[in-house]
Amino acid sequence: MYQEKQRFTQWWLWAVLVFPALIGLFGIYWQIILGKPFGDNPMSDTGLIVFAVSMIALPLLFLWVRLETRIDDARIEFNYVPFMKMSVVWQNVESAQVLDYGTVGGWGIKHSPEYGTVYATGGDYGLAVKMKGGKKFVIGTQKKEELDAFLAKMKTA
């Protein structure tokens, strides 16, 4: 059995997510606790609180998001928490191979004319699956060699 759990670990992404949250918290401290206007044209206190809560919620969402993959001799299962979950039995798979799909315009859940739906948290490699009905998708991986070895072992079994 092959298993992998992935999260968004790019330092620059976390900097982009956390910086606005810190600004929102500082704004609340400055305007609501100290009583000084935050900026030249300050928001209302309610607006500032809504902004800060929104900016704090975004990194919390990214902490929750993960891509879990489980492959065995019966099926391919993956869960892009909290967005979707899929299970595919091998009998319905026409082909499956690990390939370099590029970033397809970024990470997350993306659509590509070449690969179908791409589910990724980082990197350029993934398991490209083509279903017998023509549907295609890619599940990103950070363990290319391990996944290659598992698929090769399955083919010889």
MARBA-3410 file (N, C-alpha, C, O; in Angstrom, 1 decimal):
157
0.8,-1.2,0.0,0.0,0.0,0.0,0.9,1.2,0.0,1.9,1.3,0.6 ~ 0.4,2.3,-0.7,1.1,3.5,-0.8,0.3,4.6,-0.1,-0.9,4.7,-0.3 ~ 0.9,5.4,0.8,0.1,6.5,1.5,1.0,7.7,1.5,2.2,7.6,1.6 ~ 0.3,8.8,1.4,1.0,10.1,1.5,0.1,11.2,2.0,-1.1,11.3,1.6 ~ 0.6,12.0,2.9,-0.1,13.2,3.4,0.7,14.4,3.1,1.9,14.5,3.4
0.0,15.4,2.4,0.7,16.6,2.0,0.0,17.8,2.6,-1.2,17.8,2.7 ~ 0.8,18.9,2.8,0.2,20.2,3.2,1.0,21.3,2.4,2.0,21.0,1.8 ~ 0.4,22.5,2.5,1.1,23.6,1.9,2.3,24.0,2.9,2.0,24.4,4.0 ~ 3.5,23.8,2.4,4.7,24.1,3.2,5.6,25.2,2.7,6.6,25.5,3.3 ~ 5.2,25.9,1.6,6.0,26.9,1.0,6.1,28.1,2.0,5.1,28.7,2.4
7.3,28.5,2.3,7.5,29.6,3.3,6.9,30.9,2.8,6.3,31.6,3.6 ~ 7.1,31.2,1.5,6.6,32.4,0.9,5.0,32.5,1.0,4.5,33.6,1.2 ~ 4.4,31.3,0.8,2.9,31.3,0.9,2.5,31.7,2.3,1.5,32.4,2.5 ~ 3.2,31.1,3.3,2.8,31.4,4.7,3.1,32.9,5.1,2.4,33.5,5.8 ~ 4.2,33.4,4.5,4.4,34.9,4.7,3.3,35.7,4.1,2.8,36.7,4.8
2.8,35.3,2.9,1.7,36.1,2.3,0.4,35.9,3.1,-0.3,36.9,3.2 ~ 0.2,34.8,3.7,-1.0,34.5,4.5,-1.0,35.2,5.9,-2.0,35.7,6.3 ~ 0.2,35.1,6.5,0.3,35.6,7.9,0.4,37.1,8.0,-0.1,37.7,8.9 ~ 1.1,37.7,7.0,1.3,39.2,7.1,0.0,40.0,7.2,0.0,40.8,8.1 ~ -1.0,39.8,6.3,-2.2,40.5,6.5,-2.9,40.2,7.8,-3.6,41.1,8.4
-2.8,39.0,8.4,-3.4,38.7,9.7,-2.7,39.5,10.8,-3.4,40.0,11.7 ~ -1.4,39.7,10.7,-0.7,40.5,11.7,-1.1,41.9,11.6,-1.2,42.6,12.6 ~ -1.3,42.4,10.3,-1.7,43.8,10.1,-3.1,44.0,10.8,-3.3,45.0,11.4 ~ -4.0,43.0,10.6,-5.3,43.1,11.2,-5.3,43.1,12.7,-6.0,43.9,13.3 ~ -4.5,42.3,13.2,-4.3,42.3,14.7,-3.7,43.5,15.2,-4.2,44.1,16.3
-2.7,44.0,14.5,-2.1,45.3,15.0,-3.1,46.4,14.9,-3.2,47.3,15.7 ~ -3.9,46.4,13.8,-5.0,47.5,13.6,-6.0,47.4,14.8,-6.4,48.5,15.3 ~ -6.4,46.3,15.2,-7.3,46.1,16.3,-6.7,46.7,17.6,-7.3,47.5,18.3 ~ -5.4,46.3,17.8,-4.7,46.8,19.0,-4.6,48.3,19.0,-4.9,49.0,19.9 ~ -4.2,48.9,17.8,-4.0,50.3,17.7,-5.3,51.1,17.8,-5.3,52.1,18.5
-6.3,50.7,17.1,-7.5,51.5,17.0,-8.5,51.2,18.1,-9.1,52.1,18.7 ~ -8.7,49.9,18.5,-9.7,49.6,19.4,-9.1,49.6,20.9,-9.8,50.1,21.8 ~ -8.0,49.1,21.1,-7.4,49.0,22.4,-6.8,50.4,22.8,-7.0,50.9,23.9 ~ -5.9,50.9,21.9,-5.3,52.2,22.3,-6.2,53.4,21.9,-5.9,54.5,22.5 ~ -7.2,53.2,21.1,-8.1,54.3,20.8,-7.5,55.3,19.7,-8.1,56.4,19.6
-6.5,54.9,19.0,-5.9,55.8,18.0,-6.4,55.3,16.6,-6.4,54.1,16.4 ~ -6.7,56.3,15.7,-7.1,55.8,14.4,-6.0,55.1,13.7,-4.8,55.5,13.7 ~ -6.4,53.9,13.0,-5.4,53.1,12.3,-5.4,53.5,10.8,-6.3,53.1,10.1 ~ -4.4,54.3,10.5,-4.3,54.8,9.1,-4.8,56.2,8.9,-5.4,56.8,9.8 ~ -4.6,56.8,7.7,-5.1,58.1,7.4,-6.6,58.2,7.2,-7.2,59.2,7.5
-7.2,57.1,6.7,-8.6,57.0,6.5,-9.1,55.7,7.2,-9.4,54.8,6.5 ~ -9.2,55.7,8.5,-9.5,54.5,9.2,-10.9,53.9,8.9,-11.8,54.6,8.7 ~ -10.9,52.6,9.0,-12.2,51.8,8.9,-12.9,52.0,10.2,-12.4,52.5,11.2 ~ -14.2,51.7,10.2,-14.9,51.7,11.4,-14.4,50.5,12.3,-13.7,49.6,11.7 ~ -14.6,50.5,13.6,-14.2,49.4,14.4,-14.7,48.1,13.9,-14.0,47.1,13.9
-16.0,48.1,13.6,-16.6,46.9,13.1,-16.0,46.4,11.8,-15.7,45.2,11.6 ~ -15.7,47.3,10.9,-15.0,46.9,9.6,-13.6,46.4,9.9,-13.2,45.4,9.2 ~ -12.9,47.0,10.8,-11.6,46.5,11.2,-11.6,45.1,11.8,-10.8,44.3,11.5 ~ -12.6,44.9,12.6,-12.7,43.5,13.2,-13.1,42.5,12.1,-12.5,41.4,12.1 ~ -14.0,42.8,11.2,-14.3,41.9,10.1,-13.1,41.6,9.3,-12.8,40.5,8.9
-12.3,42.7,9.0,-11.1,42.5,8.2,-10.1,41.6,8.9,-9.6,40.6,8.3 ~ -9.9,41.9,10.2,-8.9,41.1,11.0,-9.3,39.6,11.1,-8.5,38.7,10.9 ~ -10.6,39.4,11.4,-11.1,38.0,11.5,-10.9,37.3,10.1,-10.5,36.1,10.1 ~ -11.2,38.0,9.0,-11.1,37.3,7.7,-9.6,37.0,7.4,-9.3,35.9,6.9 ~ -8.7,37.9,7.8,-7.3,37.7,7.5,-6.7,36.6,8.4,-5.8,35.9,8.0
-7.3,36.4,9.6,-6.9,35.3,10.5,-7.4,34.0,10.0,-6.8,33.0,10.2 ~ -8.7,34.0,9.5,-9.3,32.8,9.1,-8.6,32.2,7.9,-8.5,30.9,7.7 ~ -8.0,33.0,7.0,-7.3,32.4,5.8,-6.2,31.5,6.1,-6.1,30.4,5.6 ~ -5.2,31.9,7.0,-4.1,31.0,7.3,-4.6,29.8,8.1,-4.1,28.7,8.0 ~ -5.7,30.0,8.9,-6.3,28.8,9.6,-6.8,27.8,8.6,-6.7,26.6,8.8
-7.5,28.3,7.6,-8.0,27.4,6.5,-6.8,26.6,5.9,-6.9,25.4,5.7 ~ -5.7,27.3,5.6,-4.6,26.6,5.0,-3.9,25.6,5.9,-3.3,24.7,5.5 ~ -4.0,25.9,7.2,-3.5,24.9,8.2,-4.3,23.6,8.1,-3.8,22.5,8.4 ~ -5.6,23.7,7.9,-6.5,22.6,7.8,-6.4,21.8,6.5,-6.6,20.6,6.5 ~ -6.1,22.5,5.4,-6.1,21.9,4.1,-4.9,20.9,4.0,-3.8,21.2,4.4
-5.3,19.7,3.5,-4.2,18.7,3.3,-4.7,17.8,2.1,-5.9,17.7,1.9 ~ -3.7,17.2,1.5,-4.0,16.2,0.4,-3.6,14.8,0.9,-2.4,14.6,1.2 ~ -4.5,13.9,1.1,-4.2,12.6,1.6,-4.4,11.6,0.5,-5.5,11.6,-0.1 ~ -3.4,10.8,0.2,-3.5,9.8,-0.9,-3.3,8.4,-0.3,-2.4,8.2,0.5 ~ -4.1,7.5,-0.8,-3.9,6.1,-0.4,-4.2,5.2,-1.6,-5.2,5.3,-2.3
-3.2,4.4,-2.0,-3.3,3.5,-3.1,-3.0,2.1,-2.7,-2.0,1.8,-2.1 ~ -3.9,1.2,-3.1,-3.6,-0.2,-2.9,-4.0,-1.0,-4.1,-4.2,-0.4,-5.2 ~ -4.0,-2.3,-4.0,-4.2,-3.1,-5.2,-5.7,-3.1,-5.7,-6.0,-3.5,-6.8 ~ -6.6,-2.5,-4.9,-8.0,-2.4,-5.2,-8.4,-1.0,-5.8,-9.2,-0.9,-6.6 ~ -7.8,0.0,-5.2,-8.3,1.4,-5.6,-7.2,2.5,-5.3,-6.2,2.3,-4.7
-7.6,3.6,-5.9,-6.9,4.9,-5.7,-7.9,5.7,-4.9,-9.0,6.0,-5.3 ~ -7.4,6.2,-3.7,-8.3,7.1,-2.9,-7.5,8.3,-2.6,-6.3,8.3,-2.3 ~ -8.2,9.4,-2.7,-7.6,10.7,-2.2,-8.6,11.6,-1.6,-9.8,11.6,-2.0 ~ -8.2,12.4,-0.7,-9.0,13.3,0.0,-8.3,14.7,0.1,-7.2,14.8,0.7 ~ -8.9,15.7,-0.6,-8.4,17.0,-0.5,-9.2,17.8,0.5,-10.2,18.4,0.2
-8.8,17.6,1.8,-9.6,18.1,2.9,-9.5,19.6,2.9,-8.4,20.2,2.8 ~ -10.6,20.3,3.0,-12.0,19.9,3.3,-12.8,20.0,2.0,-14.1,20.0,2.2 ~ -12.2,19.9,0.9,-13.0,20.2,-0.4,-13.6,19.0,-1.0,-14.8,19.1,-1.5 ~ -12.9,17.9,-1.1,-13.5,16.8,-1.9,-12.8,15.5,-1.5,-11.7,15.5,-0.9 ~ -13.4,14.4,-1.9,-12.9,13.1,-1.6,-13.3,12.2,-2.8,-14.4,12.3,-3.3
-12.3,11.3,-3.2,-12.6,10.5,-4.4,-12.0,9.1,-4.2,-10.9,9.0,-3.6 ~ -12.7,8.1,-4.7,-12.2,6.8,-4.7,-12.5,6.1,-6.0,-13.6,6.2,-6.5 ~ -11.4,5.5,-6.6,-11.5,5.0,-8.0,-11.0,3.5,-7.9,-9.9,3.3,-7.4 ~ -11.8,2.6,-8.4,-11.3,1.2,-8.4,-10.4,1.0,-9.7,-10.7,1.6,-10.7 ~ -9.4,0.2,-9.6,-8.5,0.0,-10.7,-9.1,-0.5,-11.9,-8.7,-0.2,-13.0
-10.2,-1.3,-11.8,-10.9,-1.8,-13.0,-11.4,-0.7,-13.9,-11.6,-0.9,-15.1 ~ -11.7,0.5,-13.4,-12.2,1.7,-14.1,-11.0,2.6,-14.7,-11.3,3.6,-15.3 ~ -9.8,2.2,-14.4,-8.6,3.0,-14.8,-8.0,2.5,-16.1,-7.7,1.3,-16.2 ~ -7.9,3.4,-17.1,-7.3,3.0,-18.3,-5.8,3.1,-18.2,-5.0,2.2,-18.7 ~ -5.3,4.1,-17.6,-3.8,4.3,-17.4,-3.5,5.1,-16.1,-4.3,6.0,-15.7
-2.4,4.9,-15.6,-1.9,5.7,-14.4,-0.4,5.7,-14.4,0.3,4.6,-14.5 ~ 0.2,6.9,-14.4,1.6,7.0,-14.4,2.0,8.3,-13.7,1.3,9.3,-13.6 ~ 3.2,8.2,-13.1,3.8,9.4,-12.4,4.5,10.2,-13.5,5.3,9.7,-14.3 ~ 4.2,11.5,-13.5,4.8,12.4,-14.5,5.0,13.8,-13.9,4.5,14.2,-12.9 ~ 5.8,14.6,-14.7,6.1,16.0,-14.3,5.0,16.8,-15.1,5.1,16.9,-16.3
4.0,17.3,-14.3,2.9,18.0,-14.9,3.2,19.5,-14.9,2.3,20.3,-15.4 ~ 4.3,20.0,-14.3,4.5,21.4,-14.1,3.6,21.9,-13.0,3.0,21.1,-12.3 ~ 3.5,23.2,-12.9,2.7,23.7,-11.8,1.3,24.0,-12.3,0.4,24.3,-11.4 ~ 1.0,23.9,-13.6,-0.4,24.1,-14.1,-1.0,25.4,-13.6,-2.2,25.4,-13.2 ~ -0.2,26.5,-13.5,-0.7,27.8,-13.1,-0.8,27.9,-11.6,-1.6,28.8,-11.1
-0.2,27.0,-10.8,-0.2,27.1,-9.3,-0.7,25.8,-8.7,-0.8,24.8,-9.4 ~ -0.8,25.9,-7.4,-1.2,24.7,-6.7,-2.6,24.9,-6.1,-3.2,25.9,-6.2 ~ -3.2,23.8,-5.6,-4.6,23.8,-5.2,-5.3,22.8,-6.1,-4.8,21.8,-6.4 ~ -6.6,23.2,-6.4,-7.4,22.4,-7.3,-7.5,23.2,-8.6,-8.1,24.3,-8.6 ~ -6.9,22.7,-9.6,-6.9,23.4,-10.9,-7.4,22.5,-12.0,-7.4,21.3,-11.9
-7.8,23.2,-13.1,-8.2,22.4,-14.3,-7.2,22.7,-15.4,-6.7,23.8,-15.6 ~ -6.8,21.6,-16.1,-5.9,21.7,-17.2,-6.5,20.9,-18.4,-6.9,19.8,-18.2 ~ -6.4,21.5,-19.6,-6.9,20.8,-20.7,-6.2,19.5,-21.0,-6.7,18.5,-21.4 ~ -4.9,19.5,-20.7,-4.1,18.3,-20.9,-4.2,17.2,-19.9,-4.3,16.1,-20.2 ~ -4.4,17.6,-18.6,-4.4,16.7,-17.5,-5.7,16.5,-16.8,-5.9,15.6,-16.0
-6.7,17.3,-17.1,-8.0,17.2,-16.4,-7.8,18.0,-15.1,-7.2,19.1,-15.1 ~ -8.5,17.6,-14.0,-8.4,18.3,-12.8,-7.1,17.9,-12.1,-6.8,16.7,-12.0 ~ -6.3,18.9,-11.6,-5.1,18.6,-10.9,-5.3,19.0,-9.4,-5.7,20.1,-9.1 ~ -4.9,18.1,-8.5,-5.0,18.3,-7.1,-3.6,18.3,-6.5,-2.9,17.3,-6.5 ~ -3.1,19.5,-6.0,-1.7,19.5,-5.6,-1.5,20.5,-4.5,-2.3,21.5,-4.4
-0.5,20.3,-3.7,-0.1,21.2,-2.6,1.3,21.8,-2.9,1.7,22.7,-2.1 ~ 2.0,21.3,-3.9,3.3,21.8,-4.2,4.0,20.9,-5.1,3.6,19.7,-5.3 ~ 5.1,21.3,-5.7,5.9,20.4,-6.6,5.3,20.3,-8.0,4.3,21.0,-8.3 ~ 6.0,19.5,-8.8,5.6,19.4,-10.2,5.3,18.0,-10.6,4.9,17.7,-11.7 ~ 5.3,17.0,-9.7,5.0,15.6,-10.0,3.7,15.2,-9.5,3.2,15.6,-8.4
3.1,14.2,-10.2,1.8,13.7,-9.7,1.5,12.4,-10.4,2.1,12.1,-11.5 ~ 0.5,11.7,-9.9,0.0,10.5,-10.5,-1.1,11.0,-11.5,-2.2,11.4,-11.1 ~ -0.9,10.8,-12.8,-1.8,11.1,-13.8,-2.7,9.9,-14.1,-2.2,8.9,-14.5 ~ -4.0,10.1,-13.9,-4.9,8.9,-14.1,-5.9,9.3,-15.2,-6.4,10.3,-15.3 ~ -6.0,8.3,-16.1,-7.0,8.4,-17.2,-8.0,7.3,-17.0,-7.6,6.1,-16.9
-9.3,7.6,-16.8,-10.3,6.7,-16.6,-10.8,6.1,-17.9,-10.6,6.7,-19.0 ~ -11.4,4.9,-17.9,-11.9,4.3,-19.1,-12.9,5.1,-19.8,-13.1,5.1,-21.0 ~ -13.7,5.9,-19.1,-14.7,6.8,-19.7,-14.1,8.1,-20.2,-14.8,8.9,-20.8 ~ -12.8,8.3,-20.1,-12.1,9.5,-20.6,-11.8,10.6,-19.6,-11.0,11.5,-19.9 ~ -12.4,10.5,-18.4,-12.1,11.5,-17.4,-10.6,11.4,-17.0,-10.1,10.3,-16.9
-10.0,12.5,-16.8,-8.5,12.6,-16.4,-8.4,13.4,-15.1,-9.1,14.4,-14.9 ~ -7.4,13.0,-14.3,-7.0,13.8,-13.1,-5.6,13.5,-12.7,-5.1,12.5,-13.1 ~ -5.0,14.4,-12.0,-3.7,14.2,-11.4,-3.7,14.5,-9.9,-4.3,15.5,-9.5 ~ -3.1,13.6,-9.2,-2.9,13.8,-7.7,-1.5,14.1,-7.5,-0.6,13.3,-7.8 ~ -1.2,15.3,-7.0,0.2,15.7,-6.7,0.9,14.7,-5.8,0.3,14.1,-4.9
2.2,14.7,-5.9,3.0,13.9,-4.9,4.3,14.6,-4.6,4.9,15.2,-5.5 ~ 4.8,14.4,-3.4,6.1,14.8,-3.0,7.1,13.6,-2.9,8.3,13.8,-2.6 ~ 6.5,12.4,-3.2,7.3,11.2,-3.1,7.3,10.5,-4.5,6.9,9.3,-4.6 ~ 7.8,11.1,-5.5,7.8,10.6,-6.9,8.4,9.2,-6.9,7.8,8.3,-7.5 ~ 9.6,9.0,-6.4,10.3,7.7,-6.5,9.6,6.6,-5.8,9.5,5.5,-6.3
9.1,6.9,-4.6,8.3,5.9,-3.8,7.0,5.5,-4.6,6.7,4.3,-4.6 ~ 6.3,6.5,-5.2,5.1,6.2,-5.9,5.4,5.4,-7.2,4.7,4.4,-7.5 ~ 6.5,5.8,-7.9,7.0,5.0,-9.1,7.2,3.6,-8.7,6.8,2.6,-9.4 ~ 8.0,3.4,-7.6,8.3,2.0,-7.2,7.1,1.2,-6.8,7.0,0.0,-7.1 ~ 6.1,1.8,-6.1,4.9,1.1,-5.8,4.1,0.7,-7.0,3.6,-0.4,-7.1
4.0,1.6,-8.0,3.3,1.3,-9.2,4.0,0.2,-10.0,3.3,-0.7,-10.6 ~ 5.3,0.2,-10.0,6.1,-0.8,-10.7,5.8,-2.2,-10.0,5.7,-3.2,-10.7 ~ 5.8,-2.2,-8.7,5.6,-3.4,-7.9,4.2,-3.9,-8.2,4.0,-5.2,-8.2 ~ 3.2,-3.0,-8.3,1.8,-3.5,-8.6,1.7,-4.1,-10.0,1.0,-5.1,-10.1 ~ 2.5,-3.6,-11.0,2.4,-4.2,-12.3,3.0,-5.6,-12.4,2.6,-6.4,-13.2
4.0,-5.9,-11.5,4.6,-7.2,-11.5,3.9,-8.2,-10.7,4.1,-9.4,-10.8 ~ 3.0,-7.7,-9.8,2.2,-8.6,-8.9,1.1,-9.3,-9.6,0.4,-10.1,-9.0
END
